[in-house]
Amino acid sequence: MSAVRGGVGTRLFVVGGQDVRSEFSRTADSAKRMWSEIGSGQREANPALRVLSAEFRNERMMRAEEKAARLPAIMTIPLILFILPVLFVVILGPAACSISDTLINKKPGS
């Protein structure tokens, strides 16, 4: 928020690849829709709240599924850089030690 106060326009203020204004407007629109639904049928507020809660639940679930779908692509680089080298050392280390022992302890002419 300091960037907005510092004179950078809201169009240029981006956090995590998303425009902050778009996230805010989406939240404001959903709140506006919720209050209009509640205000329109005060006696029937329970069905409106049930429908809105189901919509919000579906939106949260869709966002979580999108993040879960991106996870394998994000985890590929740490897997290659950190886990696979250790796995190779654990698997090939004992074989390399036994080969080096065999070559070092081999007598000439045998």
C-alpha positions as CSV (number, residue, x, y, z in Angstrom):
1,M,0.0,0.0,0.0
2,S,3.0,2.3,0.4
3,A,3.4,2.3,-3.3
4,V,-0.1,3.7,-3.8
5,R,0.5,6.4,-1.1
6,G,3.8,7.2,-2.7
7,G,2.3,8.3,-5.9
8,V,2.2,5.2,-8.0
9,G,-1.1,4.8,-9.7
10,T,-3.4,1.9,-8.8
11,R,-3.0,0.6,-12.4
12,L,0.7,0.1,-11.8
13,F,0.4,-1.4,-8.3
14,V,0.7,-5.2,-8.8
15,V,1.2,-7.8,-6.1
16,G,2.0,-11.3,-7.0
17,G,1.2,-10.9,-10.6
18,Q,-2.3,-9.6,-9.9
19,D,-3.7,-6.1,-10.0
20,V,-4.7,-5.2,-6.4
21,R,-7.6,-3.1,-7.8
22,S,-9.1,-6.1,-9.6
23,E,-9.0,-8.2,-6.4
24,F,-10.5,-5.4,-4.4
25,S,-13.2,-4.8,-7.0
26,R,-14.1,-8.5,-7.0
27,T,-14.4,-8.5,-3.3
28,A,-16.4,-5.3,-3.3
29,D,-18.8,-6.6,-6.0
30,S,-19.4,-9.8,-4.1
31,A,-20.1,-7.9,-0.9
32,K,-22.4,-5.5,-2.7
33,R,-24.3,-8.4,-4.2
34,M,-24.6,-10.1,-0.8
35,W,-26.0,-7.1,0.9
36,S,-28.5,-6.4,-2.0
37,E,-29.7,-10.0,-1.7
38,I,-30.1,-9.7,2.0
39,G,-31.8,-6.3,1.8
40,S,-34.2,-7.4,-1.0
41,G,-35.8,-10.1,1.0
42,Q,-35.4,-9.5,4.7
43,R,-38.1,-12.0,5.6
44,E,-36.5,-14.6,3.2
45,A,-32.9,-13.8,4.2
46,N,-32.1,-17.5,5.0
47,P,-32.5,-18.8,1.5
48,A,-30.6,-15.9,0.1
49,L,-27.8,-16.5,2.5
50,R,-27.7,-20.2,1.7
51,V,-27.4,-19.4,-2.0
52,L,-24.7,-16.8,-1.4
53,S,-22.7,-19.1,0.9
54,A,-22.9,-21.8,-1.7
55,E,-21.6,-19.4,-4.4
56,F,-18.8,-18.2,-2.1
57,R,-17.9,-21.8,-1.3
58,N,-17.7,-22.7,-5.0
59,E,-15.5,-19.7,-5.7
60,R,-13.1,-20.6,-2.9
61,M,-13.1,-24.2,-4.1
62,M,-12.3,-23.1,-7.7
63,R,-9.4,-20.9,-6.5
64,A,-8.0,-23.7,-4.4
65,E,-8.2,-26.1,-7.3
66,E,-6.4,-23.6,-9.6
67,K,-3.6,-23.3,-7.0
68,A,-3.4,-27.1,-6.7
69,A,-3.2,-27.4,-10.5
70,R,-0.2,-25.1,-10.6
71,L,1.6,-26.9,-7.8
72,P,3.4,-29.6,-9.9
73,A,4.9,-27.1,-12.2
74,I,6.1,-25.0,-9.3
75,M,7.6,-28.1,-7.5
76,T,9.6,-29.4,-10.5
77,I,12.6,-27.1,-10.1
78,P,13.1,-27.8,-6.4
79,L,12.7,-31.5,-7.1
80,I,15.4,-31.4,-9.8
81,L,17.8,-29.2,-7.8
82,F,17.6,-30.6,-4.3
83,I,16.0,-34.0,-4.1
84,L,17.3,-35.9,-7.2
85,P,21.0,-35.2,-6.5
86,V,20.7,-36.6,-3.0
87,L,18.8,-39.6,-4.3
88,F,21.6,-40.3,-6.8
89,V,24.3,-40.0,-4.0
90,V,22.4,-42.4,-1.8
91,I,21.8,-45.0,-4.6
92,L,25.1,-44.7,-6.5
93,G,27.4,-43.9,-3.5
94,P,27.8,-47.4,-2.2
95,A,28.4,-48.8,-5.7
96,A,31.1,-46.1,-6.3
97,C,32.8,-47.0,-3.0
98,S,32.9,-50.7,-3.8
99,I,34.3,-50.0,-7.3
100,S,37.0,-47.7,-6.0
101,D,37.9,-50.3,-3.3
102,T,38.2,-53.0,-5.9
103,L,40.4,-50.9,-8.2
104,I,42.7,-49.7,-5.4
105,N,43.2,-53.1,-3.7
106,K,43.8,-54.9,-7.0
107,K,47.3,-56.4,-7.2
108,P,49.3,-56.0,-10.4
109,G,49.4,-59.1,-12.5
110,S,46.3,-60.6,-11.0
